[in-house]
């Protein structure tokens, strides 16, 4: 699809998500935080869930963690409009608590549809929840960070780069340099040829996220 076609379909998915009432988070949110960035991005970031500022503005990573993410992108010559940024959950969990398994399962089709439409070559997962969902690994992010993996997600084989979550780095300043070092690996990964397609057995489809299944924010998807 062309970038304009991707954007059109993303807007449709955004509209569907904006009215979602499939889990209890719908009753406590201020705004659905669908995602923003380029509909034709080669690099996609997937975080955990919106925080208070994200819930207020309806945009991902606009708080302190978002400021660090923007700074890290600039360090590798990119801007937010060059990538696509989303979260596992589209609604803020009360008190910024961890996402619950049922919430992740309910929201997963929206993320998979985003990945299917954008067709990124690299997905950078920020923190444990995104990494576990998209890789199926139970290992912690501190063990997996900075080492690219190859997975079949939403029908396509692509690179997944597990990264520390910027919010964790803000809580533990010693981690900021580790996050900066891992970010520095992304440009080289983006230059690599796409990985060879992986074959997927039916029993693995849920694990790797193969899903068959939505205007003031219409400019979110450049």
Rosetta blueprint (number, residue, H / E / L):
1 X L
2 X L
3 X H
4 X H
5 X H
6 X H
7 X H
8 X H
9 X H
10 X H
11 X H
12 X H
13 X H
14 X H
15 X H
16 X H
17 X H
18 X H
19 X L
20 X L
21 X L
22 X L
23 X L
24 X H
25 X H
26 X H
27 X H
28 X L
29 X L
30 X L
31 X L
32 X L
33 X L
34 X L
35 X L
36 X E
37 X E
38 X L
39 X L
40 X L
41 X L
42 X L
43 X E
44 X E
45 X E
46 X E
47 X E
48 X L
49 X L
50 X L
51 X L
52 X H
53 X H
54 X H
55 X H
56 X H
57 X H
58 X L
59 X L
60 X L
61 X L
62 X L
63 X L
64 X H
65 X H
66 X H
67 X H
68 X H
69 X H
70 X H
71 X H
72 X H
73 X H
74 X H
75 X H
76 X L
77 X L
78 X L
79 X L
80 X H
81 X H
82 X H
83 X L
84 X E
85 X E
86 X E
87 X E
88 X L
89 X L
90 X L
91 X L
92 X L
93 X L
94 X H
95 X H
96 X H
97 X L
98 X L
99 X L
100 X L
101 X H
102 X H
103 X H
104 X H
105 X H
106 X H
107 X H
108 X H
109 X H
110 X H
111 X H
112 X H
113 X H
114 X H
115 X H
116 X H
117 X H
118 X H
119 X L
120 X L
121 X L
122 X E
123 X E
124 X E
125 X E
126 X E
127 X L
128 X H
129 X H
130 X H
131 X H
132 X H
133 X H
134 X H
135 X H
136 X L
137 X L
138 X L
139 X L
140 X L
141 X H
142 X H
143 X H
144 X H
145 X L
146 X L
147 X L
148 X E
149 X E
150 X E
151 X E
152 X E
153 X E
154 X L
155 X L
156 X E
157 X E
158 X E
159 X E
160 X E
161 X E
162 X E
163 X E
164 X L
165 X L
166 X H
167 X H
168 X H
169 X H
170 X H
171 X H
172 X L
173 X L
174 X H
175 X H
176 X H
177 X H
178 X H
179 X H
180 X H
181 X H
182 X H
183 X H
184 X L
185 X L
186 X H
187 X H
188 X H
189 X H
190 X H
191 X H
192 X L
193 X L
194 X L
195 X L
196 X L
197 X L
198 X L
199 X L
200 X L
201 X L
202 X H
203 X H
204 X H
205 X H
206 X H
207 X H
208 X H
209 X L
210 X L
211 X L
212 X L
213 X L
214 X L
215 X L
216 X L
217 X L
218 X H
219 X H
220 X H
221 X E
222 X L
